């Protein structure tokens, strides 16, 4: 099935309730499915960024959000989710064209994004405080208040899902927002502006702009009127953001890179494991922070797993994502040629270090940022490919002798800490492994990191900090104020 690729040729930023051009001109948005220019987007400069932050700050100072009944805010947040669902086909099509993922993946992304607005919209009315007993001379109580202006630096691999996670909870807790969309995939962000306006949020509550990360992104996280920052991306960019925000003592929530291990014990059900591999390893062309890309297999199951993995990888169809409307073993391009070259470089380095390339490892001879689904076997824990996040369609296979070695191998990467997956039919072994793995999220006999209700975010090591889902997220987007009242 091929969907119409025609979209508007030019897209604008959204500041203080108005669509506007950018002081830095325009940037070209490329379709990674054919490397043709898809459209142009307004490119903000630091002056545009300053206007956006000042608009959010004025709106926060007006108390229009904090004075609103939490239930009313919640209703408006839920309406944003409804707007996304109403326009699902249109959003998914543009998302596929600018990022490359299969259309069916894009549609799922939009549905999940809408679920965040529904969930946090429902939670808005529960944003209460508490009281502290201090005898009969004082009455003490706490209030949860929004930070004020919260900034989000979005990510190119999930340009709908990532902003939805932050925007939904930020608005539900009464904050005003400034979102910097990624240069590679800025177009999808416009639907959040449209959704906010349709839901009735006043001008200045939601501001969305695209600009150069070195100029606009840096100015955003260090702006004196920004009270809170959320970012998604590499460890290197996360460190720079944290340092810039620290100069103004701005709190951050960060979800950074991950090299999530999957441990396959000898008693695991390989049929179940294969099903999870199909849904995880090459999803979004492997550009997924919690992909099951580093697989640690018991020696007794290694050969059989290799055989299954090879058959699976070879069964994948690779083509422009807009051609894939139905769910299946299908993969689109990476989101850019530069990302593909980074992944191929890591594969070549691994082979030079002794890893065995058994499937793929090459770019495809067709227009677009395509490469083959890849499998590397006989990988050793100290190899760079096993230590760092690959962020591409590469499965890394390692073998272990006993449980202690498996845990040691899993924990050996500084990027292990986001999530881990354990496959075993022994609940005692699974629980023991969950305790010993240095990660923030453990999944037993599955690959999904869970729904919005489950706390997820930065974990151990270099994977970030702070929860962005579940009730715990409310704590990261509001601050606690204590009031002591004499009554004696």
VOGU-3710 file (C-alpha; in Angstrom, 3 decimals, decimal comma):
1> xxxxxxxxxx> 0,000/0,000/0,000  1,431/3,383/-0,961  0,039/6,510/0,669  0,014/9,986/-0,840  3,235/11,841/0,016  1,915/15,330/-0,733  2,077/17,626/2,289  2,341/21,380/2,785  5,635/22,751/1,551  6,270/25,088/4,486
11> xxxxxxxxxx> 5,640/24,818/8,244  5,924/27,533/10,883  6,834/27,832/14,548  4,161/28,477/17,174  4,836/31,245/19,702  2,346/32,921/22,035  -0,635/31,481/20,199  0,514/32,538/16,725  2,244/30,773/13,851  5,364/32,641/12,772
21> xxxxxxxxxx> 8,467/32,489/10,638  11,951/32,038/12,076  14,706/34,593/12,419  17,204/32,049/11,099  15,248/31,458/7,900  14,186/27,966/6,915  15,571/24,452/7,163  14,969/21,655/4,682  13,250/18,539/5,995  14,361/15,399/4,154
31> xxxxxxxxxx> 12,344/12,238/3,656  14,769/9,454/4,699  12,730/7,036/2,614  14,070/8,549/-0,606  16,414/11,386/0,463  14,257/13,942/-1,317  13,328/17,229/0,303  9,931/16,788/1,919  9,213/20,356/3,033  10,719/23,405/4,688
41> xxxxxxxxxx> 10,289/24,475/8,295  10,811/27,848/9,946  14,139/27,954/11,797  14,144/29,956/15,007  17,011/32,074/16,236  17,814/33,020/19,871  15,523/36,053/19,631  12,592/33,803/18,673  13,456/31,523/21,554  13,503/34,452/23,944
51> xxxxxxxxxx> 10,029/35,522/22,758  8,712/32,008/23,337  10,120/31,780/26,861  8,901/35,259/27,763  5,428/34,387/26,473  5,371/31,252/28,629  6,650/33,226/31,623  4,044/36,002/31,271  1,321/33,409/30,968  2,553/31,607/34,060
61> xxxxxxxxxx> 2,756/34,896/35,973  -0,846/35,651/35,025  -1,808/32,517/37,010  -4,232/31,469/34,287  -2,978/27,891/34,600  -2,354/27,637/38,340  -5,674/29,302/39,227  -7,602/26,956/36,958  -9,463/24,106/38,621  -7,255/21,000/38,262
71> xxxxxxxxxx> -10,224/19,077/36,895  -10,668/21,720/34,199  -6,994/21,493/33,248  -7,408/17,759/33,121  -10,367/18,027/30,783  -8,363/20,209/28,400  -5,391/17,840/28,511  -7,677/14,931/27,636  -9,114/16,922/24,742  -5,606/17,258/23,317
81> xxxxxxxxxx> -5,369/13,473/23,252  -8,751/13,252/21,542  -7,547/15,728/18,929  -4,544/13,526/18,133  -6,774/10,489/17,687  -9,171/12,408/15,463  -6,266/13,357/13,195  -4,377/10,070/13,550  -4,097/9,205/9,858  -2,849/12,644/8,901
91> xxxxxxxxxx> -0,302/12,798/11,731  0,960/9,258/11,139  1,462/9,928/7,436  3,561/13,037/8,052  5,461/11,292/10,850  6,333/8,430/8,515  7,448/10,744/5,740  9,721/12,901/7,882  11,162/10,188/10,161  11,008/7,043/8,029
101> xxxxxxxxxx> 9,359/4,485/10,294  6,661/2,181/8,880  3,225/3,752/8,752  1,811/1,132/11,132  4,484/2,067/13,694  3,648/5,750/13,267  -0,044/5,052/13,865  0,809/3,141/17,039  3,014/6,036/18,170  0,144/8,506/17,776
111> xxxxxxxxxx> -2,238/6,245/19,712  0,248/5,855/22,566  0,864/9,610/22,596  -2,863/10,242/22,897  -2,952/7,822/25,825  -0,554/10,032/27,769  -2,911/12,989/27,513  -5,804/10,820/28,634  -3,902/9,402/31,605  -2,396/12,620/32,955
121> xxxxxxxxxx> -5,592/14,498/32,207  -7,402/12,064/34,483  -4,726/12,456/37,173  -4,813/16,263/37,170  -7,583/16,445/39,772  -5,565/14,284/42,187  -2,759/16,839/42,457  -3,344/17,533/46,137  -1,181/18,170/49,152  -1,355/16,916/52,727
131> xxxxxxxxxx> -1,244/17,960/56,348  1,348/17,447/59,069  0,115/16,959/62,672  1,805/19,488/65,002  -0,406/19,389/68,085  -3,064/21,988/68,886  -0,900/25,086/68,420  -0,246/24,903/64,689  -1,830/23,650/61,510  0,676/22,639/58,846
141> xxxxxxxxxx> -0,147/21,717/55,278  1,604/21,236/51,938  0,738/22,455/48,461  1,954/21,080/45,126  2,595/23,896/42,659  3,801/23,946/39,043  7,384/24,942/38,381  6,338/27,636/35,946  8,069/27,441/32,578  9,143/23,944/31,628
151> xxxxxxxxxx> 11,355/23,370/28,583  11,484/20,233/26,463  14,186/19,254/24,009  12,537/16,608/21,871  14,143/13,735/19,931  14,096/12,929/16,236  13,384/9,193/16,520  10,014/9,660/18,276  8,855/13,218/17,458  5,266/12,556/18,579
161> xxxxxxxxxx> 5,702/10,107/21,447  8,500/12,021/23,216  6,808/15,453/23,390  3,510/13,841/24,396  5,092/12,274/27,479  6,295/15,632/28,745  3,629/18,024/27,486  0,774/15,975/28,941  2,104/15,877/32,494  3,488/19,421/32,357
171> xxxxxxxxxx> 0,100/20,865/31,394  -1,778/18,647/33,839  0,338/20,042/36,680  -0,210/23,637/35,535  3,059/24,494/33,814  3,577/26,540/30,667  5,758/24,905/28,032  8,396/25,662/25,426  9,257/22,758/23,119  12,262/22,710/20,824
181> xxxxxxxxxx> 11,606/20,211/18,088  14,495/18,315/16,451  15,917/19,653/13,201  15,446/16,320/11,413  11,787/15,854/12,339  10,182/19,201/13,236  6,899/18,952/11,340  5,034/16,533/13,619  5,228/19,041/16,463  2,659/21,303/14,836
191> xxxxxxxxxx> -0,161/18,979/15,899  0,553/19,712/19,549  0,063/23,411/18,811  -3,169/22,635/17,001  -4,329/20,322/19,771  -3,587/22,890/22,494  -5,540/25,569/20,623  -8,445/23,198/19,965  -8,562/22,258/23,650  -8,788/25,920/24,670
201> xxxxxxxxxx> -5,409/26,538/26,275  -4,630/30,280/26,329  -1,850/31,726/24,146  1,571/31,318/25,715  0,799/28,044/27,477  2,264/25,941/24,646  5,091/27,241/22,448  6,760/25,070/19,808  9,728/25,991/17,658  12,528/24,416/15,685
211> xxxxxxxxxx> 16,061/25,757/15,799  19,702/24,836/15,821  20,619/22,826/18,920  23,900/24,661/19,455  22,194/28,065/19,482  18,508/27,746/20,272  18,740/24,562/22,328  21,585/25,904/24,434  19,775/29,219/24,942  16,627/27,402/26,048
221> xxxxxxxxxx> 18,160/25,272/28,804  20,182/28,187/30,174  17,444/30,832/29,934  16,934/32,629/33,272  13,127/32,417/32,982  13,082/28,633/32,479  12,269/26,758/35,693  12,488/23,129/34,587  14,033/21,104/31,740  13,273/17,713/30,221
231> xxxxxxxxxx> 15,533/16,239/27,557  15,911/13,059/25,546  19,037/12,143/23,618  22,626/11,065/23,866  24,675/10,991/27,037  26,946/13,672/25,628  24,077/16,079/24,926  22,505/15,259/28,281  25,704/16,188/30,092  25,864/19,534/28,277
241> xxxxxxxxxx> 22,220/20,250/29,100  22,674/19,396/32,771  25,738/21,634/33,018  23,970/24,562/31,367  20,861/24,165/33,527  22,946/23,840/36,685  24,244/27,389/36,275  20,719/28,607/37,040  19,960/25,716/39,437  17,276/24,462/37,056
251> xxxxxxxxxx> 16,091/20,902/37,829  16,225/18,421/34,954  14,523/15,188/33,991  16,576/13,269/31,443  16,114/10,016/29,563  19,341/9,318/27,735  20,832/6,485/25,719  20,521/2,852/26,659  22,227/-0,430/25,821  19,550/-2,626/27,307
261> xxxxxxxxxx> 20,552/-6,260/27,940  18,307/-9,263/27,368  19,210/-12,429/29,267  17,999/-15,725/27,823  18,364/-18,503/30,396  18,503/-22,165/29,430  14,901/-22,843/30,505  13,398/-19,945/28,527  10,648/-20,460/25,955  12,320/-19,664/22,632
271> xxxxxxxxxx> 8,996/-19,250/20,848  8,097/-16,474/23,279  11,545/-14,946/22,964  11,427/-14,959/19,166  8,079/-13,193/19,210  9,533/-10,486/21,423  12,612/-10,163/19,187  10,354/-9,561/16,201  8,613/-6,721/18,033  11,693/-5,089/19,506
281> xxxxxxxxxx> 15,100/-5,466/17,866  14,345/-3,798/14,524  11,424/-1,645/15,638  11,952/1,916/14,343  15,077/0,566/12,604  16,597/-0,094/16,020  16,389/3,594/16,987  14,861/2,839/20,330  16,503/3,347/23,714  15,087/0,127/25,172
291> xxxxxxxxxx> 15,429/-2,173/22,157  16,391/-5,808/22,811  19,605/-5,360/20,861  22,169/-6,844/23,300  21,180/-10,472/23,839  23,032/-12,597/26,381  22,265/-16,271/25,748  23,029/-19,400/27,755  25,534/-21,556/25,875  23,070/-24,458/25,645
301> xxxxxxxxxx> 20,576/-22,331/23,669  23,031/-20,187/21,723  23,115/-22,103/18,425  19,358/-22,474/18,257  18,868/-18,790/19,025  21,352/-17,817/16,310  19,454/-19,949/13,801  16,129/-18,361/14,719  17,552/-14,843/14,739  19,082/-15,256/11,285
311> xxxxxxxxxx> 15,806/-16,522/9,849  13,958/-13,607/11,428  16,379/-10,950/10,168  16,272/-12,344/6,639  12,473/-12,340/6,695  12,282/-8,567/7,219  11,186/-6,430/4,299  13,016/-3,098/4,031  11,433/-0,220/2,116  10,100/3,313/2,611
321> xxxxxxxxxx> 7,890/3,291/5,684  4,995/4,849/3,803  4,594/1,507/1,969  3,987/-0,437/5,185  0,447/0,132/6,412  -0,030/-3,337/7,904  1,890/-4,737/10,890  4,559/-7,283/9,995  8,266/-7,988/9,703  8,918/-4,667/8,024
331> xxxxxxxxxx> 11,548/-1,971/8,550  11,955/1,523/7,182  15,118/3,611/6,887  17,100/5,146/9,691  16,197/8,771/10,257  19,252/10,100/8,364  22,269/9,069/6,321  24,552/10,320/9,084  22,936/8,023/11,645  23,233/5,076/9,272
341> xxxxxxxxxx> 26,940/5,790/8,765  27,480/5,894/12,525  25,862/2,480/12,867  27,837/0,979/9,975  31,059/2,329/11,489  30,282/0,577/14,761  29,634/-2,677/12,907  32,948/-2,462/11,046  34,782/-1,743/14,281  33,141/-4,741/15,969
351> xxxxxxxxxx> 34,154/-7,078/13,156  37,711/-5,759/13,324  37,650/-6,531/17,067  36,671/-10,164/16,474  32,873/-10,160/16,289  31,321/-12,338/13,600  28,989/-10,672/11,098  26,424/-13,323/10,193  23,634/-11,211/8,644  23,494/-7,752/7,082
361> xxxxxxxxxx> 25,976/-5,057/7,941  25,615/-3,078/4,709  23,595/-0,193/3,366  21,069/-0,953/0,662  21,560/0,074/-2,954  18,499/2,306/-3,109  17,712/5,968/-2,417  17,163/6,664/1,260  18,869/6,018/4,600  18,453/2,250/4,434
371> xxxxxxxxxx> 20,609/-0,553/5,758  20,170/-4,266/6,255  18,910/-5,783/9,505  22,160/-6,948/11,076  23,319/-9,663/13,481  26,726/-9,815/15,163  27,652/-13,066/16,905  30,526/-14,121/19,188  30,603/-10,654/20,713  32,705/-10,246/23,856
381> xxxxxxxxxx> 31,623/-8,020/26,782  34,613/-5,687/26,453  33,961/-4,903/22,773  32,763/-1,388/22,070  29,669/-2,726/20,320  28,671/-4,386/23,612  29,540/-1,377/25,729  27,864/1,499/23,888  24,416/2,184/22,491  24,246/1,310/18,777
391> xxxxxxxxxx> 20,910/2,982/17,978  20,387/1,086/14,780  19,075/-2,268/13,455  21,851/-4,376/14,970  21,439/-7,467/17,162  24,448/-8,299/19,327  24,702/-11,929/20,511  26,802/-13,008/23,484  26,964/-16,340/25,306  27,282/-17,128/29,009
401> xxxxxxxxxx> 27,976/-20,188/31,162  26,173/-19,478/34,432  23,835/-17,017/36,090  26,571/-14,990/37,768  28,350/-14,471/34,449  25,099/-13,426/32,761  24,448/-10,733/35,371  28,043/-9,532/35,189  27,867/-9,260/31,397  24,536/-7,454/31,570
411> xxxxxxxxxx> 25,848/-4,906/34,063  29,181/-4,401/32,313  28,068/-1,510/30,095  27,758/2,004/31,543  24,620/2,310/29,401  22,925/-0,770/30,872  20,830/1,136/33,362  17,687/2,085/31,436  15,987/-1,304/31,072  16,690/-5,040/31,002
421> xxxxxxxxxx> 14,765/-8,097/29,855  14,934/-11,521/31,502  13,590/-14,695/29,919  13,155/-17,717/32,163  10,385/-19,994/33,431  11,862/-19,933/36,951  10,211/-17,118/38,940  12,872/-17,355/41,639  15,649/-16,904/39,092  13,780/-14,030/37,451
431> xxxxxxxxxx> 13,324/-12,241/40,774  16,945/-12,737/41,733  18,100/-11,350/38,395  15,791/-8,347/38,762  17,430/-7,518/42,102  20,946/-7,812/40,734  20,530/-5,932/37,449  21,578/-2,280/37,723  18,659/-0,892/35,762  15,608/1,224/36,403
441> xxxxxxxxxx> 13,142/-1,110/34,685  13,110/-4,923/34,419  10,728/-6,867/32,182  10,255/-10,621/32,648  9,479/-12,716/29,554  8,560/-9,693/27,470  9,982/-6,700/25,614  7,468/-3,915/26,205  8,626/-1,330/28,743  5,040/-0,865/29,807
451> xxxxxxxxxx> 2,238/1,652/29,626  1,901/5,206/30,833  0,712/3,999/34,261  4,112/2,404/34,970  6,994/4,555/36,282  9,666/4,782/33,610  12,560/7,125/32,935  16,259/7,458/33,512  17,671/4,515/35,412  21,183/3,630/36,541
461> xxxxxxxxxx> 24,527/4,717/35,135  24,517/7,086/32,186  20,879/6,678/31,269  19,495/9,792/32,944  17,331/10,457/35,971  13,750/11,220/36,923  10,483/9,498/36,099  8,461/10,652/33,085  5,499/8,264/33,351  3,234/6,966/36,078
471> xxxxxxxxxx> 2,074/8,921/39,146  5,725/9,540/40,044  6,003/11,897/37,055  3,795/14,413/38,865  6,544/14,832/41,464  9,011/15,804/38,752  6,778/18,504/37,245  5,608/20,205/40,436  7,263/21,410/43,620  6,151/21,167/47,177
481> xxxxxxxx> 5,383/24,214/49,309  4,822/23,993/53,053  2,534/26,344/54,995  2,692/26,638/58,802  -0,335/28,287/60,402  -0,470/29,196/64,133  -3,910/28,395/65,601  -3,244/28,622/69,335
//
